[in-house]
Amino acid sequence: MNDINARRKNVRLTYDTIIQCSKCISEGKIIKYESPLELQVVNISSEGLCVSTTEVFKEGAVLEFDIALEENLYKSIYATILWVINNQNIYKYGLHIQNLTGKFGVHIFKMENRLSTNI
């Protein structure tokens, strides 16, 4: 695990929130969820986030979701699943956020800076 942390470019912020996943694009198929799936955020950075769930997704799938950071709601964020860890049917997924720009990207950057200035 230390090897992974050494290779990371950005710090991971432990952040307790739920994302509302409304769509999964995998192997040419688009699945839209009538009731969004709730995925637990484990950590977040300007590169992506880690989520935990009992839902099964394939590596390489693209998820569309809404996420609340502090008091702001960001809609229609897209992220690609880079890795999957299965531990007794609880899945952790490493997601790379696509085109991290605008207010959402600035918000994460500010969160990272607050952490690094507080250490």
Beta strands, then each sheet from edge to edge (+ up, - down):
strand 1: 13-14
strand 2: 18-26
strand 3: 29-44
strand 4: 48-53
strand 5: 62-69
strand 6: 72-87
strand 7: 90-97
sheet 1: 1+ 3- 2+ 5- 6+ 7- 4+
end
